[in-house]
Amino acid sequence: MGVEKNIVTDTIFELFQKQDDGPKYRVLSAALRQGISEGRLPPETRLPPVRELAWRLEMTPGTVARAYTLLTDEALLVAEVGRGTFVAGQGEPRPPLYITLQKDGAPDGGEMVSLFTARLPDLGQVRLIQEGFQRVAARPDRALLDYPSAAAFAPARQAVVSWLGGVPLGPLHHEDVVLSHGAQSGISLVMQAVLRGRRPVIMVEELAYPGFRRAAELLRAEIVAVPMDEEGIVPEALAEVARRHEGQLLCTSPQLHNPTAIVTPPERRRAIAEVARKGGFDILEDDSTFLGDTHSGTYREMLPDQSWYVSSISKTLTPALRIGFAIAPHRRRTALRRVAENGFFGLARPLADLTEDLLTRPETREVVRAVQAQNAAYVRATVNALGGFDLGWDEDSPFVWLRLPAGWRAASFCMAAEAQGVQVRPAEDFAPRNAFAPHAVRIGMNGLVAMSDFEAALARLRALLDNPPEQILV
């Protein structure tokens, strides 16, 4: 078996050397395709482990994992948990992971490509998680017998502080951090720590992440929308809404607004922070969708006694683990901790230990960079296909915002797109009930879709935009 493994590695190395220049993951994937098509890598051949091949080819493990994932999406390779990655056999091909729905009339036999939300490819994080669980399972038995405790979770919280080291959050101590079940749980925890009275008011952008509304409804809070412009929340409008409705909390995503991909500039953020300071209300900043490095000042840095910060690993590593974190103002961290302890005691100890493990490993940073690079490539493909229309985008955003041309309504466009085998999300999903919603849709970057299929889906959307049916013209 060892000789066979060496032969496979040598074959891949030889094929890799013969390819044209380009991004290393594409060069490697081209070499593997050639080896498979020529029979030099026959069906059922086990490929070298990611780390081993990365060392031989002098590249990062994330690059090798990205090439493997690309060919797995094309059904040329098969990844089997606990066994490795193999050249696919000659049996019946497996359906791609991104196929979510069968619908009569859709192209290619009814397969539906979902761009309804962002999806992450496996660029090495599955292996990291599996190995992390193995390391956690080997820890002392006592860790599996005690209730969660603040002292026991200190290493995980410190790992979060280090993970967020590049984010300008102002002075940050690990005791300011509460681990949550994803960012949505973190949002609910902050609301419970802040809100008071029988019918508190929460302010959100006039188009906002639906999770704000859902969390508010659970707490019987009232939602009030704040007008926006091309830079985000309008400070003067915020001051008026807060005064008129006695708003207690503003929920916002200034680093990357969901769904429009607006990035609020620093000057506007400072003006909003000043409105909050004078109005005496708190700010909850949700930073869970931006994939890049957050350099601009956060509200917690600008307004340290009134601002809360929430994020997660769902968009950069995986949403499956539901690992998030809520960060309180230093003087109010006890209130946030009590909410979590009184609500669910804390995360399961193995999950907290896995958080510590993942966030402290250098390989995790490599995987995140690979995810960022692939997402940027999909955004560029979207801009290339739809850039002639009114498109809001950022290379570090997992979605783009398409303002529809005259003649289209969001609901009609979504129905027409679905008939063509593509799912997108209408603006109505982000607007308050009974409020006006613009004629726009959000398009998610689905990393489980092979680039060729993703571009084909965009081409179908482009054809619809160019040729609206007569019956839906206004």
Secondary structure as GFF3:
##gff-version 3
##sequence-region A 1 474
A	DSSP	alpha_helix	2	17	.	.	.	ID=ss1
A	DSSP	alpha_helix	24	37	.	.	.	ID=ss2
A	DSSP	alpha_helix	50	57	.	.	.	ID=ss3
A	DSSP	alpha_helix	61	73	.	.	.	ID=ss4
A	DSSP	beta_strand	77	80	.	.	.	ID=ss5
A	DSSP	beta_strand	84	87	.	.	.	ID=ss6
A	DSSP	beta_strand	99	102	.	.	.	ID=ss7
A	DSSP	alpha_helix	107	110	.	.	.	ID=ss8
A	DSSP	beta_strand	111	114	.	.	.	ID=ss9
A	DSSP	alpha_helix	125	137	.	.	.	ID=ss10
A	DSSP	three_ten_helix	141	144	.	.	.	ID=ss11
A	DSSP	alpha_helix	154	163	.	.	.	ID=ss12
A	DSSP	three_ten_helix	174	176	.	.	.	ID=ss13
A	DSSP	beta_strand	177	181	.	.	.	ID=ss14
A	DSSP	alpha_helix	182	194	.	.	.	ID=ss15
A	DSSP	beta_strand	201	205	.	.	.	ID=ss16
A	DSSP	alpha_helix	210	218	.	.	.	ID=ss17
A	DSSP	beta_strand	222	226	.	.	.	ID=ss18
A	DSSP	beta_strand	228	229	.	.	.	ID=ss19
A	DSSP	beta_strand	232	233	.	.	.	ID=ss20
A	DSSP	alpha_helix	235	245	.	.	.	ID=ss21
A	DSSP	beta_strand	249	252	.	.	.	ID=ss22
A	DSSP	alpha_helix	266	279	.	.	.	ID=ss23
A	DSSP	beta_strand	282	286	.	.	.	ID=ss24
A	DSSP	alpha_helix	299	302	.	.	.	ID=ss25
A	DSSP	beta_strand	307	312	.	.	.	ID=ss26
A	DSSP	beta_strand	323	327	.	.	.	ID=ss27
A	DSSP	three_ten_helix	330	332	.	.	.	ID=ss28
A	DSSP	alpha_helix	333	344	.	.	.	ID=ss29
A	DSSP	alpha_helix	349	359	.	.	.	ID=ss30
A	DSSP	alpha_helix	362	386	.	.	.	ID=ss31
A	DSSP	beta_strand	390	392	.	.	.	ID=ss32
A	DSSP	beta_strand	399	403	.	.	.	ID=ss33
A	DSSP	alpha_helix	410	419	.	.	.	ID=ss34
A	DSSP	beta_strand	422	423	.	.	.	ID=ss35
A	DSSP	beta_strand	425	426	.	.	.	ID=ss36
A	DSSP	three_ten_helix	427	430	.	.	.	ID=ss37
A	DSSP	beta_strand	440	444	.	.	.	ID=ss38
A	DSSP	alpha_helix	451	466	.	.	.	ID=ss39
A	DSSP	three_ten_helix	470	472	.	.	.	ID=ss40
###
